[in-house]
Amino acid sequence: MPKIAVLYDAGQAVLSTFDLDEVLQRILGIARDFFHLHNVAVLLLDREAQQLCVRSQIGWDPGHDRICLGAHEGISGASVAKKQPVYVPDVSRDSRYVCAAQSTRSELAIPLMVRDEVVGVLDCQSDQLDYFDNETIDLLTLFSTQASIAIQNARLYSLEQERARQLEAINAIAQQSTAVTDLEDLLARTCSTIQRTFAVSHVSLLLREEGELVLRAHAGSLTPCVPAGGRLATDAEPWSRVLAGESLIEKDLSSAQASSRLFVEAASRMSIPLIAFGQMLGVLTLHSAHKNSFHDSDLKPLEAVADICANSIQNAHYVERIRQLSYLDGLTGIFNRRFFELRILEEIERARRTETGMAVVMVDIDQFKRLNDEFGHLLGDEVLRQVSSLFHLNLRKIDVVCRYGGEEFGILLTQTHAEHALGVAEKLRKLVEEWEFPGVPQTVTISVGVAAFPEHGTTRDQLVRAADNALYAAKQLGRNRVCLNTRSQAASCGR
């Protein structure tokens, strides 16, 4: 009876806390102090991975103190399979023995069970042969029942705490994402928030663009394999499965194809489709530097996060589309002067920072008023549309062409120098001169003025004034020509 009373007190001690690590430490402490065991461990069962992993131990040799065994491996695994204690009085005579300490001579493994389910194993080892007698085994078995309940209670409490944290995180992400309408800012903030809240190594957002997946944003501690803006094939694994609507957990990326890897050190990955209003927008991925880091139980909260992200991304797309419409010229479909004023400041700053240069090209359709008067405004509008189309089709994607006002156009040539800009302007002039405009029985020509950064100015006003002066010079010299501004505000013209 005295032993039972002490055991009762010991059971109450492990049941008096909901912190899992503290519960485990108390279990080990009781095994050491009450049962005089100096080599004891608690292994918890991971059902998804079908592994027994050491969660807490005393006395195990370094290097063995964090091992994971197969669910039915070793003497501990045998106790799981049988759902009853397994005692080996001499481990040297049992092929199931997995060495945890060189000093071990006998081992007792007791399954930790709640109802009929195994949650782990209390593994007791001694440096003496046949150390455990029947009374000790019975007492340890009784104690393991209380230890099992304490572990399960702590796990349930931890799960509830984790769910509460996840709900708070989901709410925080929802509040933040609805407050941000700039797409780039939204993507960056979302990655950072998810990575920080869910404590994973790295988070990335890939969006579908022109039939490919584009890495638009990422945050974390891993080394990227794909640069920002890098493109991935949508028909390659695993992306084709995720884009078909399937959330996917990859527990071990060691054998993954190099083309599917996003981060060098990633050992496991969770990928969740981003779907808004039935439209597949892309993929949210979470990476860990450790294998088996993601479980099916993680899917539900993260799918809720993915839904919030998808709706926010869709909203940001709508806002961006509205913003773009405000920057488009209604007649020609190209950008308007408002956009020109916005981009010229950005391009000047980029040219200043990267020292790659840029140029401003001002274009005016010659004798456009006379063309309107002779052939009507409808035909004049068609000339404006076709000239705009010629410019748009014959400039690089990184260049910007805008309708500056009336029959005047403003063009921003990025990453270029004065000589190249002059060549581009001359190419456009020839294209217009040689183009046959339907319904216009005469040649349409343009006059062009060019100014380059930093030769002709380093501010918006200086560059536009320099390009305007060059345009004025081209008109004064007879039109249908290109003029490059000089430092003296004179112009060098050619045709």
Secondary structure by P-SEA (a helix, b strand, c coil): caaaaaaaaaaaaaaccccaaaaaaaaaaaaaacccccbbbbbbbcccccbbbbccccccccccccccccccccaaaaaaaacbbbbbcccccccccccccccccbbbbbbbcccccccccbbbbbcccccccaaaaaaaaaaaaaaaaaaaaaaaaaaaaaaaaaaaaaaaaaaaaaacccaaaaaaaaaaaaaaaacccbbbbbbbcccccccccccccccccccccbbbbccccaaaaaaabbbbbbccccccccccccccccccbbbbbbbccccccbbbbbbbcccccccccccaaaaaaaaaaaaaaaaaaaaaaaaaaaacccccccccaaaaaaaaaaaaaaaaaaccccbbbbbbbcaaaaaaaaccaaaaaaaaaaaaaaaaaaccccbbbbcccccbbbbbbccccaaaaaaaaaaaaaaaaaccccccccccbbbbbbbccccccccaaaaaaaaaaaaaaaaaacccbbbbbcccccccccc
